[in-house]
Amino acid sequence: MKFEAPRGTHDVLPAQQPLWEQVIDEAERLCALYGYRRITVPVFEDTELFARTSGEGSDVVQKEMYTFSDRSDRSLTLRPEATASVARAYIQHGLYREPQPVKTFFIGPMYRYTAPQRGKFREFWQFNVEAMGSDDPALDAEVIQLFAELLGRLEIGGWWLELNSIGDRTCRPAYLEQLDAWLDQRAEDLDEDTVAKRKTSPLRVFDNMAQKPEAVQRVLAEAPKIGESLCADCQAHFDAVRSYLDASGVDYRLTPTLVRGLDYYARTTFEFMGEALGAQSSLCGGGRYDYLIEEIGGPPTPAVGFASGIERIVLSLTEQGDEPAPPEIDVFFAVDDAAERPDVIAAIAELRRAGRAVDTDYAGRSLKGQLTQAGRLGARTTVIARADGATIRRSGEQDTEFASLAEALESL
């Protein structure tokens, strides 16, 4: 029987790990610089948590969640996203009693039963940043600037930032009535997918605009926009976000059709797009979700954050020609047949305890083959172990006894 990874999953092989580690390490460094602390949440949660936060009628809940019953007949779901779990932890552990905002980040796998595409998997890794407990527009700008800085540090090119505001509970209801009336007049010009999304929320007719039929895009381009209906407070908040982004040197494109369809979203929405990914061009999506925490039983708590797929960032690096760096080997031991191998193993252990990256041959290669392997691994130093001592090769050659080997290597 031939086993393969399940459809929609993928292996990250050792040769591919350096790019992944580059992305994750840089994300972790940036979060530390910005004051975000790591949080770890369970791989599965009560199904109702995701049903309430993703919307009962959404594709995520209706079609994409991996849901199962455990032995106590409780309905559990593999997490399709992290924000709901972080919000649940914020409530459960009373983080709202800590100094606000509580700034966290999360890196880990998510699960959605969806059609696999390039850069889109059923098991995928996500980088999440959440700031809960403040409505300061400078915080919106901070999380946006953090991701822009990540792209800059990774030297990813060809990206742009789309920005919008979707108002709040004060001004959005009147806009939705206006939009609904307009959609009634143009219902025959909409495709089936857009009509279905409207049933969940009129705002969702603008979802994935770039992937809609061109005729539908033209129709929706004429629809009333939420930005024209913002109340004074929401307009002031959005103006402040823009001013802080300008001050941080982050360019953006105002995109009136960039929305979030669930009621707990408010005000700022943003999306980082990338040329390298073609139709699946979103690198990161985020915004304010000021009503989410109270939606799941917590106190009224403003919050803002984003989610980014690690695979898509890695794919962007690959598409622009970035090559994964090979693992660095400081010292490689090539062992002559006459050498005392226990002495070699002891020397390797001593060097590793001292923090040196060391490897040797475990495949029974000849001495010549071992030297070739040292070259393949890019070892900076090769030690040829013989019965009467060792030869150190780096820029030149140096003979030494095993007792003095560590000392001799320290000077290199």
C-alpha positions as CSV (number, residue, x, y, z in Angstrom):
1,M,0.0,0.0,0.0
2,K,1.3,3.4,-1.0
3,F,0.9,6.2,1.5
4,E,0.9,9.9,0.6
5,A,0.2,13.1,2.5
6,P,-3.6,13.7,2.6
7,R,-5.0,16.0,-0.1
8,G,-4.5,19.6,0.8
9,T,-1.6,19.0,3.1
10,H,2.1,19.2,2.4
11,D,5.4,18.2,3.9
12,V,8.1,20.9,4.6
13,L,11.2,19.0,3.8
14,P,14.6,19.7,5.5
15,A,15.9,21.6,2.4
16,Q,12.8,23.9,2.5
17,Q,13.0,24.6,6.2
18,P,15.5,27.4,6.1
19,L,13.0,29.7,4.3
20,W,10.3,28.8,6.8
21,E,12.7,29.4,9.7
22,Q,13.7,32.8,8.1
23,V,10.0,33.9,8.0
24,I,9.1,32.6,11.5
25,D,12.3,33.9,13.1
26,E,11.9,37.4,11.6
27,A,8.2,37.5,12.7
28,E,9.2,36.5,16.3
29,R,11.9,39.1,16.4
30,L,9.6,41.8,15.2
31,C,6.8,40.9,17.7
32,A,9.3,41.2,20.5
33,L,10.4,44.6,19.3
34,Y,6.8,45.8,19.1
35,G,5.9,44.4,22.5
36,Y,3.8,41.4,21.4
37,R,4.0,38.2,23.5
38,R,3.5,34.7,22.2
39,I,0.2,32.9,23.0
40,T,-0.5,29.2,22.3
41,V,-4.1,28.0,22.0
42,P,-5.6,24.5,21.5
43,V,-5.7,22.9,18.1
44,F,-9.4,22.2,18.6
45,E,-12.2,24.2,20.4
46,D,-15.9,23.8,21.0
47,T,-17.6,24.0,17.6
48,E,-20.0,26.8,18.8
49,L,-17.0,29.2,19.3
50,F,-16.2,29.1,15.6
51,A,-19.9,29.0,14.6
52,R,-20.5,32.3,16.4
53,T,-17.4,34.0,15.4
54,S,-17.3,32.9,11.7
55,G,-21.0,33.3,11.2
56,E,-23.5,30.5,11.0
57,G,-24.2,31.0,7.3
58,S,-20.6,31.5,6.2
59,D,-18.7,29.2,4.0
60,V,-16.2,28.5,6.8
61,V,-19.0,27.1,9.1
62,Q,-21.2,25.5,6.4
63,K,-18.5,23.9,4.2
64,E,-14.9,24.2,5.5
65,M,-14.7,23.3,9.2
66,Y,-13.3,20.0,10.3
67,T,-15.9,19.1,13.0
68,F,-16.1,15.8,15.0
69,S,-17.7,14.4,18.1
70,D,-15.5,13.1,20.9
71,R,-16.2,10.1,23.1
72,S,-18.4,12.2,25.3
73,D,-20.4,13.3,22.3
74,R,-19.1,16.9,22.5
75,S,-18.9,18.7,19.1
76,L,-15.3,19.9,18.6
77,T,-13.7,21.6,15.6
78,L,-10.1,21.9,14.4
79,R,-9.4,25.6,14.5
80,P,-10.0,27.3,11.1
81,E,-8.5,30.6,12.4
82,A,-6.8,31.8,15.6
83,T,-8.5,35.1,16.6
84,A,-11.6,33.4,18.1
85,S,-9.4,31.2,20.3
86,V,-7.3,34.1,21.4
87,A,-10.4,36.0,22.3
88,R,-11.8,33.0,24.2
89,A,-8.5,32.8,26.2
90,Y,-8.7,36.6,26.8
91,I,-12.1,36.1,28.5
92,Q,-11.4,32.8,30.2
93,H,-8.2,33.9,31.9
94,G,-9.4,37.4,32.7
95,L,-6.8,39.1,30.6
96,Y,-9.1,42.1,30.5
97,R,-8.0,42.7,34.1
98,E,-4.4,43.2,33.0
99,P,-3.0,46.5,31.7
100,Q,-4.6,47.2,28.3
101,P,-4.0,46.6,25.5
102,V,-3.0,42.9,25.7
103,K,-0.7,42.4,22.7
104,T,-0.2,38.8,21.6
105,F,1.1,36.8,18.6
106,F,0.5,33.3,17.5
107,I,2.2,31.0,14.9
108,G,0.7,27.6,14.2
109,P,-1.4,25.4,11.9
110,M,-5.0,25.9,10.9
111,Y,-7.5,23.6,9.2
112,R,-10.1,24.3,6.5
113,Y,-11.7,21.8,4.2
114,T,-11.4,23.8,1.0
115,A,-10.3,23.2,-2.6
116,P,-6.5,23.1,-2.5
117,Q,-4.9,25.8,-4.7
118,R,-1.5,27.3,-5.2
119,G,-0.5,28.6,-1.8
120,K,-3.8,27.5,-0.3
121,F,-4.0,24.3,1.7
122,R,-6.4,22.4,4.0
123,E,-3.7,22.4,6.7
124,F,-1.9,25.7,6.6
125,W,0.3,27.7,8.9
126,Q,-0.7,31.2,10.1
127,F,1.0,34.1,11.7
128,N,-1.6,36.1,13.9
129,V,-1.1,39.4,15.7
130,E,-3.8,40.6,18.1
131,A,-4.1,43.7,20.2
132,M,-7.1,43.6,22.6
133,G,-8.4,46.3,24.9
134,S,-7.8,49.6,23.1
135,D,-9.6,51.6,20.3
136,D,-6.6,53.9,19.7
137,P,-6.1,54.4,15.9
138,A,-2.4,54.4,16.5
139,L,-2.7,50.7,17.4
140,D,-4.4,50.0,14.0
141,A,-1.4,51.7,12.4
142,E,1.0,49.7,14.5
143,V,-0.2,46.3,13.5
144,I,-0.2,47.4,9.9
145,Q,3.3,48.8,10.1
146,L,4.5,45.6,11.8
147,F,3.5,43.5,8.9
148,A,4.9,46.0,6.4
149,E,8.2,45.9,8.3
150,L,8.2,42.1,8.1
151,L,7.8,42.2,4.3
152,G,10.6,44.8,4.2
153,R,13.0,42.8,6.3
154,L,12.3,39.7,4.2
155,E,12.9,41.8,1.1
156,I,9.7,40.8,-0.5
157,G,8.8,43.0,-3.4
158,G,5.8,43.7,-5.5
159,W,3.3,44.1,-2.6
160,W,0.8,46.8,-1.8
161,L,-1.6,47.7,1.1
162,E,-5.3,48.2,0.6
163,L,-7.1,50.2,3.3
164,N,-10.7,51.1,4.2
165,S,-13.1,51.8,7.0
166,I,-16.5,50.0,7.4
167,G,-17.9,52.2,10.2
168,D,-19.4,50.9,13.4
169,R,-22.8,50.2,15.0
170,T,-23.7,53.9,14.8
171,C,-23.3,54.5,11.1
172,R,-23.3,51.1,9.4
173,P,-27.0,50.1,9.8
174,A,-28.2,53.1,7.7
175,Y,-25.6,52.3,5.1
176,L,-26.7,48.6,4.9
177,E,-30.3,49.7,4.3
178,Q,-29.1,51.9,1.5
179,L,-26.9,49.1,0.0
180,D,-29.8,46.6,0.3
181,A,-32.1,48.9,-1.6
182,W,-29.5,49.4,-4.3
183,L,-28.9,45.6,-4.6
184,D,-32.6,45.0,-5.0
185,Q,-32.6,47.2,-8.0
186,R,-29.5,45.4,-9.6
187,A,-30.3,41.8,-8.4
188,E,-30.5,40.5,-12.0
189,D,-27.0,41.7,-12.7
190,L,-25.4,39.7,-9.9
191,D,-23.9,36.3,-10.2
192,E,-25.1,33.3,-8.0
193,D,-22.1,33.5,-5.6
194,T,-22.7,37.2,-4.9
195,V,-26.4,36.6,-4.3
196,A,-25.6,33.9,-1.8
197,K,-23.1,36.1,0.0
198,R,-25.7,38.9,0.2
199,K,-28.0,36.5,2.3
200,T,-25.3,36.4,5.0
201,S,-24.7,40.1,5.0
202,P,-25.1,42.8,2.2
203,L,-21.5,43.9,2.8
204,R,-20.3,40.5,1.7
205,V,-21.3,41.2,-1.9
206,F,-17.9,42.9,-2.1
207,D,-15.9,39.8,-1.0
208,N,-13.1,38.8,-3.4
209,M,-13.9,41.5,-5.9
210,A,-11.0,40.7,-8.1
211,Q,-12.2,37.1,-8.6
212,K,-15.8,38.0,-9.6
213,P,-16.9,38.1,-13.3
214,E,-15.9,41.4,-14.9
215,A,-19.6,42.3,-15.5
216,V,-20.4,41.9,-11.8
217,Q,-17.3,43.9,-10.9
218,R,-18.5,46.8,-13.1
219,V,-22.0,46.7,-11.5
220,L,-20.7,46.6,-7.9
221,A,-18.3,49.5,-8.7
222,E,-21.4,51.7,-9.0
223,A,-22.8,50.6,-5.6
224,P,-22.9,53.1,-2.7
225,K,-19.7,52.8,-0.6
226,I,-19.5,52.6,3.2
227,G,-16.8,55.4,3.2
228,E,-19.5,57.8,2.1
229,S,-21.6,57.1,5.1
230,L,-19.2,57.2,8.0
231,C,-20.2,59.0,11.2
232,A,-18.0,61.8,12.5
233,D,-16.3,59.5,15.1
234,C,-15.5,56.8,12.5
235,Q,-14.2,59.3,10.0
236,A,-12.0,60.9,12.6
237,H,-10.7,57.4,13.6
238,F,-9.9,56.6,10.0
239,D,-8.3,59.9,9.3
240,A,-6.0,59.3,12.4
241,V,-5.1,55.8,11.2
242,R,-4.1,57.3,7.8
243,S,-2.1,60.1,9.4
244,Y,-0.1,57.5,11.6
245,L,0.6,55.4,8.5
246,D,1.8,58.4,6.7
247,A,4.0,59.3,9.6
248,S,5.4,55.7,9.6
249,G,6.1,55.8,5.9
250,V,3.6,53.1,5.0
251,D,2.0,53.6,1.6
252,Y,-1.6,52.4,1.1
253,R,-4.4,52.4,-1.5
254,L,-7.8,53.5,-0.4
255,T,-10.1,50.6,-1.4
256,P,-13.8,51.4,-0.9
257,T,-14.9,47.8,-1.5
258,L,-12.6,46.2,1.1
259,V,-15.1,45.0,3.7
260,R,-15.6,42.4,6.4
261,G,-19.1,40.8,6.4
262,L,-19.6,40.0,10.1
263,D,-21.3,42.3,12.6
264,Y,-18.4,42.2,15.1
265,Y,-16.0,44.0,12.7
266,A,-15.7,47.7,12.9
267,R,-13.8,50.6,11.3
268,T,-10.4,49.8,9.9
269,T,-10.0,47.0,7.4
270,F,-6.8,46.2,5.5
271,E,-5.2,43.7,3.2
272,F,-1.7,43.2,2.0
273,M,-1.6,42.0,-1.6
274,G,1.3,40.4,-3.5
275,E,2.1,40.2,-7.2
276,A,3.9,36.9,-7.0
277,L,0.8,34.9,-6.0
278,G,-1.4,35.7,-9.0
279,A,-5.1,35.2,-8.4
280,Q,-4.5,34.1,-4.8
281,S,-2.8,37.4,-4.0
282,S,-3.6,38.1,-0.4
283,L,-0.5,38.0,1.9
284,C,-2.3,39.3,5.0
285,G,-5.8,40.4,6.1
286,G,-6.8,42.2,9.2
287,G,-8.8,45.0,10.8
288,R,-10.8,46.0,13.9
289,Y,-13.1,43.5,15.5
290,D,-14.4,45.7,18.4
291,Y,-17.5,43.6,19.1
292,L,-16.1,40.1,18.9
293,I,-15.2,39.6,22.6
294,E,-18.6,40.6,23.8
295,E,-20.1,38.4,21.1
296,I,-18.6,35.4,22.9
297,G,-19.5,36.5,26.4
298,G,-16.8,38.9,27.4
299,P,-17.0,42.6,28.3
300,P,-17.1,45.2,25.6
301,T,-13.6,45.2,24.3
302,P,-12.1,47.0,21.2
303,A,-9.5,45.0,19.4
304,V,-7.5,44.9,16.2
305,G,-5.3,42.3,14.5
306,F,-4.3,40.4,11.4
307,A,-3.7,36.9,10.1
308,S,-1.1,36.0,7.4
309,G,-0.4,32.6,5.8
310,I,3.2,31.4,6.2
311,E,3.0,29.4,3.1
312,R,2.1,32.4,1.0
313,I,5.0,34.4,2.4
314,V,7.4,31.5,1.7
315,L,5.9,31.2,-1.8
316,S,6.5,34.9,-2.4
317,L,10.2,34.4,-1.4
318,T,10.5,31.4,-3.7
319,E,8.9,33.2,-6.6
320,Q,11.3,36.0,-6.5
321,G,14.2,33.6,-6.5
322,D,15.3,33.4,-2.9
323,E,17.2,30.2,-2.3
324,P,17.1,28.5,1.1
325,A,20.5,28.8,2.8
326,P,22.1,25.4,3.5
327,P,22.5,24.4,7.2
328,E,25.9,25.7,8.5
329,I,28.3,23.0,9.6
330,D,31.3,24.4,11.5
331,V,33.4,21.2,11.7
332,F,33.2,18.0,9.8
333,F,35.1,14.9,11.0
334,A,36.4,12.6,8.3
335,V,37.6,9.5,10.0
336,D,40.4,7.3,8.6
337,D,40.0,3.5,9.0
338,A,42.8,3.3,11.5
339,A,41.4,6.0,13.8
340,E,39.9,5.2,17.2
341,R,36.3,6.1,16.6
342,P,35.4,6.5,20.3
343,D,38.0,9.3,20.5
344,V,36.4,11.0,17.5
345,I,32.9,10.7,19.1
346,A,34.3,12.1,22.4
347,A,35.8,15.1,20.5
348,I,32.5,15.7,18.6
349,A,30.6,15.7,21.9
350,E,33.0,18.2,23.5
351,L,32.8,20.6,20.6
352,R,29.0,20.4,20.5
353,R,28.8,21.1,24.2
354,A,30.9,24.2,23.5
355,G,28.3,25.4,20.9
356,R,30.0,24.3,17.7
357,A,27.9,22.7,14.9
358,V,29.6,19.4,14.2
359,D,28.9,16.4,11.9
360,T,30.6,13.3,10.8
361,D,30.1,10.3,8.4
362,Y,27.5,7.6,9.3
363,A,27.2,6.0,5.9
364,G,30.5,4.0,5.8
365,R,32.1,6.3,3.1
366,S,35.7,6.0,2.2
367,L,38.0,8.8,3.4
368,K,37.8,10.5,0.0
369,G,34.0,10.2,0.0
370,Q,33.9,11.7,3.5
371,L,35.9,14.7,2.3
372,T,33.5,15.1,-0.6
373,Q,30.5,15.0,1.9
374,A,32.2,17.7,3.9
375,G,32.3,19.9,0.8
376,R,28.6,19.2,0.1
377,L,27.6,20.3,3.6
378,G,29.7,23.5,3.3
379,A,31.7,22.7,6.4
380,R,34.0,25.6,7.3
381,T,36.6,23.3,8.8
382,T,37.4,19.6,8.1
383,V,39.2,17.5,10.7
384,I,40.8,14.3,9.3
385,A,41.0,11.9,12.2
386,R,43.9,9.3,12.2
387,A,45.3,6.8,14.6
388,D,48.1,9.2,15.6
389,G,46.1,12.4,15.8
390,A,44.3,14.7,13.5
391,T,44.8,17.2,10.6
392,I,42.7,20.4,10.6
393,R,41.9,21.8,7.2
394,R,40.6,25.3,6.8
395,S,42.6,27.9,4.8
396,G,45.6,25.6,5.3
397,E,46.5,22.4,7.2
398,Q,47.5,22.0,10.8
399,D,48.4,18.7,12.6
400,T,47.4,18.3,16.2
401,E,46.9,15.6,18.8
402,F,43.3,14.8,19.9
403,A,44.0,16.1,23.4
404,S,44.7,19.6,21.9
405,L,42.1,19.5,19.2
406,A,39.5,21.7,20.9
407,E,42.1,24.3,21.7
408,A,43.5,24.2,18.2
409,L,40.0,24.7,16.7
410,E,39.3,27.7,19.1
411,S,42.0,29.7,17.4
412,L,40.4,29.2,13.9
